[in-house]
């Protein structure tokens, strides 16, 4: 996956403005935004339909939490890289996300460079993980 254009990313966040900001950042950095979802259930359905290379996933969402969504995605689609993007900076949440298979954890507020760098690292064939 050396070609950024082939790297399809799904954005899952309950905040409409945050989804728009993330999509704009990803597109400006050359990523292909495959789609978006406003909650975990819709995110799982979009992954099923779109099969992205990576998912940017919020932790705190109504219905199925981001952590529960992460667990489901890792069980059903272990090849998809999941980067958590959240305002939750608690170490217990970070540890939980890592134990469930997240390959990155970005704390809001963030900058565009951090998002792009974390996704590029997460999508490297070596399977590196990065936590911000």
Secondary structure, 3 states (H helix, E strand, C coil): CCCHHHCEEEEECCCHHHHHHHHHHHHHCCCEEEEEECCHHHHHHHHHHHCCCEEEECCCCCCCCHHHHHHHHHHHCCCCEEEEEECCCCHHHHHHHHHCCCCEEEECCCCHHHHHHHHHHHCCCCCCCEEC
